[in-house]
Amino acid sequence: MASSSKRSWSMSTLPLDLIEEIFYRTPAESLVRAKPTCKEWYALVTSKRFIYYHLDRSPKRFIRTVDTVQILDPVTRTRSDSPIPNAFQEPYEIDTLVYCDGLMLCMCGHWSTFREEERYAHLAIWNPVLRQIRWIKPSKCFTCSDYYGIGYDSKKKCRDGYKILRFSDRRYDHWDFDYDGEPEVEVYEFKTRSWRSLDDAKVDWHVDIACKGVAVRGNMYWRAQKERTYILGFDFSVERFKDVCFSPPSAYDSYLACFDGDRLSLLQQDEESREIVVWVTDKLTDVDVSFTKYFTVSRPDVPALLFCSETAHPVYFIGKHKRIIAWSEGTEGERGTFCVFFTLYEIDESGLRKQTETERDSGHCSCRSFLCGYVYVPSLVPLP
């Protein structure tokens, strides 16, 4: 057949609904590059309906920020690295992240020393895929004793009206200085770019220092303690804290995560036996919520996810078929000469299935980051 009679083929000749289905299966990073191709593709990729449906269908990854922005794909077991944005270079290093809809709420500061001028923190909202960053101005000040959450009114059909929650826990404040009337609890609305104090909300609990908050369906959840350990929630629809349910009693190391999109999971591991117990809640929309034991792993090959008290706490999520996907930090060697390594584990009821070392670094102390990383789904959600 003559070359002139051959029919050329390209995606631009496909029906738009078929292109849309292909795009749903395409990583967000690739869709950013596809946006300028034509007006139809740009309109599709930037539409709110497409953005959130694509987000709900996208697989989980892990993110970590130390020397680079590291995004780890637990399926392909590959890691991509990109430079830390200039906005987060010295003196505003990222200390802690809170995730919601592909948006990262970044608590920034310089924590290597405890000089008085470093008692204040800085806050930013960041979408790593879109490379968008916006600094949030405080009503008074942000401090190293603050906890944060990010969410939206879950009673509305569309996910907009994002808000930030800030509350303070003074247990670890070693500085004797006046906060000059700083609100104990306040909410920031992106629409108005302003903070509102919740005067009737009082902080009478202690948040688990290893739990920086889990976002589920627009609300935030932490492990907290008063008389006993329980799950503390904040509903952005009504702007109220709520006691969700008691946490299973245990002397084990405990870690909280989102499960199945609308529930919580709690992973507990015994330091000595290394036995792992995974609990899950009912749907968080239910009136009565409680934890149920999901499965237990009692095998001799199970690794310690928290290597030692000096290493960062692990990050995990529960995959299909009762499978734990965890990213953990460990160390080797003597103090002063040791190296830090990071391992991706895949564990199920039969024990350790796979493990892959993703990084080894002999140049840095393991305590630079309190948490190993964060569960993260890249998204096209623009900054609110």
Residue, then its C-alpha position, 0 to 999 in steps of 0.5 A: m500500500a502506498s504511503s500516501s494512502k496510509r491513515s495517520w492516527s493520533m489521540s486527537t482523532l479519538p472521541l473526547d469521552l475515550i480520551e477522558e477515560i485514558f486521562y483518568r489512568t494517566p498520572a497527574e504529572s503527565l497530565v500537567r504536560a498534556k494541558p497545553t496540547c489543545k483547548e479541548w484537553y486543557a478544558l478537560v484537565t482543568s475542569k473540577r469534575f475531572i480533577y476530583y474524579h481523577l484524584d479519587r481513582s489515583p493510587k497512593r504514594f509516599i512523599r518525603t522532603v529532606d534534601t530533595v522532594q522524594i515521591l515513592d511509588p509502592v507498586t513500581r517500587t521506584r522513587s522520583d526526586s526533584p529539588i526542594p522549592n526555593a521557597f522552602q530553602e533556608p531559613y524556612e525548612i519544611d518541618t511537618l506536612v499535613y495532606c488533603d486532596g493532593l495539597m500539602l499544608c507545610m509547617c516550616g521553621h528551623w529546628s536545629t537549634f533553640r534560639e529565641e528568634e526561632r520559636y516562631a513557625h511559618l505556614a504554607i500551602w503547596n501542590p507539588v505537581l502544579r509547583q504552586i506555593r502560597w504562604i499563609k499569614p497568621s492572625k498573630c503568630f505560628t509557633c512550634s507548639d501548634y497542630y494543624g489540619i486542612g479540610y472542607d465542608s463535607k456536606k457540600k456536593c463539591r469539594d471547595g471552601y478549603k479551611i485550615l485549623r490551628f490549635s496549640d499544645r504547650r506541653y513541649d514549650h520550653w520558652d518563657f515568653d508571652y503569646d500576647g493573646e494568641p487564640e488557642v483554636e482558630v480557623y482560616e478560610f481561603k475564600t476570605r484569606s482570614w482567621r477566625s478564633l473559635d472562642d468556645a473550643k478549648v484544648d483539654w487533651h494531648v495529641d500523640i506527638a507521632c500523629k500529625g493528623v489524618a484527613v478523611r472526607g474533608n475532616m481531620y483526625w488525631r490520636a489524643q489523650k485525656e483520661r485514656t487514648y481516643i480518636l479526636g476529630f474536627d468537623f470542618s462543616v460545623e467547625r467543632f471538635k468531636d470525640v470519635c471513639f476510643s483507641p484500642p488499648s495497647a502498649y504497642d507503637s501505634y500509627l494512624a492512617c486513612f482506610d478505604g477512603d472513608r474510615l481509619s486504620l490503626l497499626q500497632q506493633d509490639e517492640e519485643s515480639r514485633e507482632i502487628v495488629v491492624w484495627v479499622t473503624d466503621k465508616l466515619t459518617d456513622v453515628d456510632v464509630s468503633f475499632t474492629k480488629y482487622f488482622t494480625v501478623s505474628r511471624p518471625d520474619v516481621p521487621a520492626l517498623l520503628f527501628c529504634s527511638e532515635t529514628a523517624h516514625p514509619v508511614y503506612f497504608i493498608g492495601k488490598h487483600k489485607r496488605i500493609i505497605a510501609w516505608s520505614e527508616g533504620t540505621e547502621g554503624e556506630r554513633g557518628t559514623f552510622c548511615v541511615f537507610f530507608t526500606l519499603y516493606e510489603i507485609d500481609e498475614s503470612g509475614l514479610r512478602k517484599q522489602t526494598e531499600t530505597e535510599r542509603d545516606s551516610g552523611h546525615c543524622s536520622c533525627r532530622s525528620f520526626l516522621c519518615g514520610y507521608v501518604y500522598v496522592p499527586s493531584l491537579v487540585p489548584l491552590p484554594 
